[in-house]
Amino acid sequence: MKTFKENNYLNNKIIQALEDIGLKRPTPIQKKIIPYLLKKNELEKKDLIALSQTGTGKTAAFGLPIIQKINLNFRDPQVLILCPTRELCIQITRDLCRFSKYISLIKIIPLYGGVNIENQIKSLQKKTHIIVGTPGRIIDLIKRKKLHLSDIKYLILDEADEMLNMGFKEELDFIIEKLPKKRQSLLFSATMSKYMSKIAYTYLIDPIEIIAGKKNVGSDDVHHIYYIVNNKKNKYSVLKRILDINPDIYGIIFCKTKKETKKIANFLIQDGYNADAINGDLSQSQREFVMNRFRKKCLQFLVATDVASRGIDINDITHVIHYNIPNESEIYVHRSGRTGRAGNTGISVCIIHSKETHYMKEFERKIGKNFERIMVPTGKEICEKQLLHFVEKIKKVSVEKTSIMDKFLPTIQKKLESINKEELIKRFSWIEMNRFFYRKNSHQDLNEDHFLYKERKKKLRSRKKKKEFFSKLFLNIGYKDNLTKLGLIHLINKATNNSRINIGHIEILSNFSLFEVEKRYQNKILTGMNRINNHSYGRPLSIEIKN
């Protein structure tokens, strides 16, 4: 594949900026979109729907040509990029600034809520070329008459489906009504959901569709696995074992609600894991603080909701863990796309209840990937993995010679001289092993519940099958009428003149009884019982089918 430089469609300043950040060759989506957006013939500039898996460089696909086409001498905004969350807004702005590093006059402004609006108003009073914003803050500035969109030439809706999913339709309608009719509108997403189709129909005019890869398909660089837990109380224990069996993990743990992100993050912190949560309740400064820590790998685990995760653009995330699986395959694709980015491989892990296995089949069918079931690791397996990892870390440690180390070494050596090498290794290993092997429930086999569940399922199937072949009948006499199970069987045999009828469950209650018999005999029993004029029970017999 040709490099950006060899393709000769981007100017030297942009190419130099790309080389500085290590981008030399366009990705498939960039290869298709950049030349299209740089077409000089105005008549060929149609609206565009672009679909590509997460992590394939969609921001550069629209950002590079847009930067090149900006009229630097023009004062008012020419490009409006709308996105669903503050994180994505910040990420897109950061990327565009990196791409335009050597274009000194260009001005790119992020506009989002949760920060001082006065500073944003001051920025808008100066020359501005590109605006990246969230719908709420954009509307606020329009209503204050501080933002004017009459000269917008390009509207870009990034993750537009998520904006509709989050309930931004009215906001989008309001903003788009303020835009000039003569513009080019571009939609970018990882999936073609029902929301994308709705947006395309509402806001675009006769758009063309550019697809890199296949629609709604997961990345080939992501391995999809799942663990089954039947008892929901064990779900958190399974999560810890997943984290423990992967010592070098660097990942995002997805929960459905803000409340659950806080709960799981707090549990992990209390149990000694390096984790924190990101959700909509955090202020912008708090969110940025958490994200910077995660980006710099000061945090090993980020617990997030789907909304809060938008804009997390980190290429070396090893695992995405779905603590709560989503209901829609499109959301699953977005989540799992946080790993396996920029040519790296990643693992998407689902922790599911026994009753949720049908979701795995549905996801397999919709995203075209196989899901592998993995057994929950035992305490012994975790202990072995962690000990070997500990040994590898010791082997790779590079000890720098310092005056402080030289000062303490003689004392340390003297204290340990009575312990031989074998005993010393054993004691160091014991300290590490204690961290894992003696945790609460470390000996429990968390897979056992699933097999018990399968047995219960087998019994339920048997009961269901029995229900298909048996009828439940109601009889108007019970133990107050001195009826016994043996007496009821005698009545059934007498009514049918057959002692070989298969009788199921019998329940003798105070004033009535319920019993099961083979369906093929139900009519014979009804007719026969009504014929019996037996007043020994104090009243005539009455029998009917109980639904």
VORO-684449 format. One record per residue (C-alpha): z, x, y negated. Coordinates in pm, whole numbers, padded with zeros to 5 digits, always signed. Each point is the difference from the previous one (the first is absolute). Example, Ala and Ser with C-alpha at 12.3 -4.5 7.8 and 13.67 -1.06 7.14 Angstrom:
% residues 2
+00780+01230+00450;-00066+00137-00344;
***
This chain:
% residues 547
+00000+00000+00000;-00091+00127-00346;+00272+00099-00248;+00052-00179-00333;-00168+00297-00167;-00302-00010+00232;-00044-00376-00050;-00045+00073-00370;+00105-00341-00132;+00333+00092-00161;+00030+00227-00303;+00146+00351+00019;+00332-00090-00165;+00076-00264+00264;-00113+00229+00284;+00226+00277-00131;+00297-00242-00006;-00078-00112+00358;-00017+00361+00119;+00341+00066-00160;+00157-00270+00218;-00193+00102+00312;-00258-00281+00010;-00341+00143+00085;-00185-00261+00204;-00023-00376-00058;+00149-00237+00256;-00234-00267+00150;+00107-00264-00257;-00042+00248-00289;-00341+00103+00129;-00117-00364-00018;+00168-00118-00321;-00021+00292-00244;-00385+00015-00012;-00016-00380-00022;+00232-00015-00303;-00185+00286-00170;-00336-00183+00009;-00161+00004-00343;-00202-00318+00040;+00216-00276-00155;-00188-00270+00193;+00113+00149+00331;+00371-00011-00093;+00129-00283+00216;+00363-00092+00062;+00144+00178+00302;+00237-00059+00291;+00108+00329+00159;+00187+00006+00331;+00145+00315+00148;+00308+00092+00201;+00310+00108-00190;+00010+00373-00072;-00379+00049-00018;-00016+00071-00373;-00077-00336-00166;+00157+00109-00332;-00239+00294-00027;-00289-00224+00110;+00030-00215-00312;+00190+00248-00220;-00245+00293-00001;-00310-00193-00113;+00203-00206-00250;+00141+00316-00160;-00351+00145-00027;-00139-00315-00164;+00269-00036-00267;-00118+00018-00360;+00261+00239-00140;-00088-00083-00361;+00078-00369+00040;+00354-00103-00100;+00074-00319+00197;+00056-00033+00378;-00320+00004+00210;+00156-00024+00347;+00274-00231+00130;+00149+00078+00341;+00235-00271+00130;+00235+00064+00291;+00290-00193+00157;+00293+00240-00043;+00150+00258-00235;-00017+00267+00271;-00374-00047+00050;-00053-00009-00378;+00180+00335-00039;-00183+00150+00299;-00347-00099-00126;+00080+00133-00349;+00125+00326+00147;-00318+00040+00206;-00232-00080-00291;+00180+00253-00220;-00045+00266+00268;-00373-00083+00032;-00047+00020-00380;+00212+00313-00046;-00276+00189-00188;-00118-00297-00212;+00235+00054-00294;-00087-00308-00209;+00041-00264+00273;+00300-00236-00027;+00135-00187+00305;+00300-00230-00048;+00214-00166+00271;+00144-00340-00101;+00270-00146+00226;+00330-00184-00027;+00350+00137+00036;-00040+00254-00283;+00014-00013-00379;-00297-00201-00128;+00023+00154-00350;-00108+00341+00132;-00300-00163+00167;-00092-00179-00324;+00009+00335-00185;-00236+00149+00261;-00242-00292-00042;-00015+00054-00376;-00173+00332+00064;-00342+00049+00157;+00000-00134+00359;-00280+00015+00258;+00145-00115+00333;+00287-00242+00059;+00175-00023+00336;+00241-00294+00013;+00190-00267+00184;-00087-00364-00088;+00337-00094-00153;+00016+00284-00253;-00372-00033-00089;+00052-00370-00087;+00312+00081-00203;-00195+00249-00213;-00296-00238-00041;+00230-00278-00121;+00163+00241-00249;-00353+00078-00123;+00053+00369+00075;-00266+00023+00272;-00362-00104-00057;-00243-00017+00291;-00320-00106-00178;-00172+00337+00063;+00081+00037+00369;-00308+00109+00194;+00164+00043+00343;+00264-00215+00169;+00151+00154+00314;+00228-00206+00222;+00180+00238+00236;+00168-00168+00299;-00104-00329-00156;+00093-00196+00313;+00362+00109-00045;+00000-00126-00360;-00094-00348+00124;+00245+00030+00287;+00275+00075-00254;-00089-00310-00203;-00190+00160-00288;-00293-00245-00003;+00090-00162-00333;+00054+00343-00157;-00337+00123+00128;-00170-00314-00134;+00159+00056-00341;-00097+00369-00020;-00356-00040+00130;-00065-00280-00250;+00067+00253-00279;-00265+00241+00133;-00363+00004-00114;-00244-00177+00233;-00224+00304-00002;+00197+00241+00214;-00003+00149+00349;+00284-00116+00227;+00110+00204+00300;+00233-00109+00282;+00167+00260+00221;+00207-00064+00312;+00074+00130+00349;-00053-00345+00155;-00224-00303-00051;+00267-00270+00003;-00027-00368-00097;+00129+00104-00343;-00280+00252-00050;-00260-00266+00078;+00167-00234-00250;+00005+00266-00273;-00362+00099+00063;-00108-00364-00032;+00212-00061-00314;-00044+00316-00206;-00319+00176+00114;-00365-00085-00053;-00231+00050+00299;+00186+00314+00117;-00130+00258+00243;+00230+00122+00278;+00051+00367+00085;+00197+00074+00317;+00112+00339+00128;+00094-00044+00366;+00056-00355+00128;+00159-00303-00162;+00374-00044+00059;+00012+00286+00251;+00284+00249+00029;-00054+00371-00051;-00113+00211+00297;+00261+00257-00104;+00294-00235+00069;+00155-00045+00346;+00156-00347+00042;+00311-00037+00218;+00275-00257+00045;+00352-00025+00142;+00142-00324+00141;+00355-00114-00068;+00122-00332+00137;+00342-00006-00167;-00040+00003-00380;+00342+00164-00029;-00153+00312+00158;-00290+00024-00247;+00174+00246-00231;+00110+00211+00299;-00364+00017+00113;-00104+00108-00350;+00251+00287+00007;-00125+00116+00339;-00359+00001-00129;+00108+00216-00294;+00204+00230+00227;-00276+00053+00258;-00234+00116-00282;+00189+00287-00171;-00283+00086-00245;-00066-00359-00102;-00078-00075-00367;-00055-00371-00033;+00018-00344-00153;+00204-00279+00161;-00136-00345-00089;+00225-00306-00032;-00095-00353-00101;+00261-00058-00272;+00170+00192-00281;+00337-00088+00152;-00093+00156+00331;-00130+00323-00159;+00340+00048-00163;+00187-00081+00321;-00204+00233+00223;+00000+00283-00257;+00380-00028-00036;+00048+00003+00378;-00219+00310+00032;+00182+00183-00280;+00338-00084+00156;-00126+00135+00334;-00101+00331-00158;-00376-00053-00044;-00180+00117-00313;-00127-00340-00119;-00029-00226-00302;-00149-00341-00084;-00268-00106-00245;-00036-00366-00095;-00062-00233-00293;+00366-00005-00108;-00009+00363-00116;-00075+00084-00362;-00314+00203-00064;+00198+00320-00058;+00192-00055+00328;-00326-00063+00190;-00158+00313-00144;+00311+00204+00086;-00007-00119+00364;-00377+00049+00028;+00014+00353-00144;+00271+00093+00249;-00209-00139+00286;-00320+00164-00127;+00178+00340-00019;+00146-00058+00352;+00356-00004-00132;+00009-00332+00190;-00109-00020+00363;-00016-00382+00020;-00104-00261-00253;+00099-00358+00081;-00240-00233-00184;-00141-00350-00034;-00378-00053+00007;-00017-00055-00375;+00207+00308-00087;-00213+00219+00228;-00323-00061-00193;-00096+00320-00174;+00174+00234+00245;-00280+00252+00027;+00143+00288+00203;-00229+00171+00246;+00246+00151+00248;+00211-00302+00104;+00034+00036+00378;+00129-00347+00095;-00003-00356-00126;+00268-00211+00168;-00022-00380-00009;+00366-00103+00030;-00128-00354-00058;-00361-00051+00104;-00225-00186-00246;-00155-00337+00084;-00351+00102-00107;-00224+00278+00129;-00114+00082-00357;+00358+00088-00098;+00033+00207+00318;-00315+00196-00093;+00135+00067-00350;+00337+00115+00137;-00134+00221+00277;-00248+00150-00246;+00290+00181-00172;-00027+00255+00282;-00304+00176+00151;-00141+00077-00346;-00239+00267-00126;-00090+00123+00350;+00360+00011+00129;+00114-00192+00307;+00286-00248-00007;+00197-00245+00212;+00060-00368-00074;+00310-00128+00180;+00092-00368+00051;+00349-00106+00107;-00052-00347+00143;+00205-00271+00163;-00105-00105+00349;-00136-00325-00145;-00228+00187-00245;-00226+00175+00253;-00283-00244-00081;-00027+00165-00345;-00094+00329+00167;-00287-00170+00185;-00112-00169-00323;+00012+00328-00197;-00191+00178+00277;-00274-00260-00014;-00023-00017-00380;+00018+00370-00091;-00180+00129+00308;+00273+00243+00112;+00206+00025+00318;+00379-00019-00026;+00206+00201+00247;+00339-00118+00116;+00261+00280+00001;+00337-00024+00172;+00304+00038-00225;+00124+00360+00044;+00334+00057+00170;+00285+00202-00147;-00076+00278+00251;-00368+00018-00106;+00097+00015-00368;+00258+00270+00069;-00258+00215+00181;-00261-00046-00275;+00246+00081-00279;+00143+00306+00176;-00346+00147+00059;-00091-00073-00362;+00321+00171-00112;-00088+00308+00209;-00353+00012-00149;+00146-00019-00350;+00231+00294+00074;-00292+00201+00141;-00207-00060-00314;+00276+00064-00255;-00080+00291-00227;+00328+00158-00117;-00021+00158-00341;+00210+00306-00055;+00241-00068-00284;+00315+00165-00127;+00198-00320+00072;-00117-00004+00362;+00082+00368+00039;+00347-00069-00136;+00082-00278+00249;-00173+00131+00315;+00266+00255+00106;+00275-00269-00017;-00212-00249+00194;-00087+00260+00266;+00364+00097+00038;+00105-00366+00049;-00269-00053+00266;+00022+00334+00183;+00225-00143+00273;-00266-00256+00098;-00290+00117+00216;-00362-00090-00074;-00024-00275+00264;+00319-00170-00118;-00107+00027-00364;-00334-00172+00074;+00184-00270+00194;+00242-00069-00288;-00272-00018-00266;-00201-00234+00223;+00309-00213+00064;+00054-00054-00374;-00362-00119-00038;+00011-00214+00314;+00317-00176-00115;-00188-00145-00298;-00220-00210+00227;+00136-00037+00350;+00334-00144-00101;-00122-00246-00257;+00103-00362+00057;-00214-00164+00273;-00181+00328+00078;+00047-00060+00373;-00124-00360-00008;-00346-00065+00143;-00157-00213-00271;-00301-00074+00225;+00217-00190+00247;+00002-00315-00212;-00376-00033+00027;+00006-00008+00378;+00276-00260-00007;-00215-00194-00243;-00295+00021+00242;+00222-00137+00276;+00110-00286-00226;-00364-00063-00086;-00081-00015+00372;+00275-00259+00050;-00126-00201-00297;-00352+00004+00145;+00144-00116+00331;+00190-00276-00180;-00314-00098-00191;-00198-00012+00324;+00275-00210+00152;-00021-00234-00299;-00371-00046+00062;+00061-00120+00358;+00330-00188-00050;+00092-00323-00178;+00336-00068-00162;+00138-00348+00077;+00281-00203-00159;+00229-00221+00211;+00244-00242-00165;+00305+00088+00217;+00229+00304-00012;+00330+00137+00122;+00191-00297-00154;-00193-00209+00253;+00122+00237+00274;-00346+00153+00035;-00008+00349+00156;-00289+00246+00043;-00003-00080+00372;-00003-00374-00078;-00298+00049-00239;-00195+00195+00265;+00073-00283+00248;-00139-00256-00255;-00318+00207-00052;-00057+00031+00377;+00062-00374+00044;-00238-00097-00286;-00285+00215+00140;+00084-00018+00369;-00049+00380-00003;+00272+00262+00043;-00229+00298-00070;-00062-00054-00375;+00058+00315-00207;+00284-00084-00242;+00067+00228-00299;+00292+00010-00244;+00251-00290+00021;+00239-00084-00286;+00256-00277+00056;+00147-00114-00333;+00257-00273-00076;-00226-00307-00036;-00338+00134+00114;-00168+00278+00196;-00302+00229-00043;-00191+00156+00287;-00327+00180+00073;-00246-00087+00279;-00355+00100+00087;-00246-00185-00226;-00203-00129+00292;+00302-00208+00112;+00109-00134-00340;-00180-00338+00026;+00123-00054+00356;+00361+00065-00115;-00036-00236-00299;-00135-00282+00219;+00248+00063+00284;+00310+00020-00224;-00088-00325-00175;-00027-00167+00344;+00349+00108+00100;+00238-00283-00089;+00314+00208+00036;+00298-00147-00183;+00249+00245+00153;-00017+00191-00331;+00102-00305-00202;-00340-00071-00160;-00374-00012+00091;-00179+00335+00009;-00238+00089-00284;-00219+00310+00008;-00261+00149-00237;-00186+00322-00073;+00176+00223-00254;-00237+00198-00229;
***
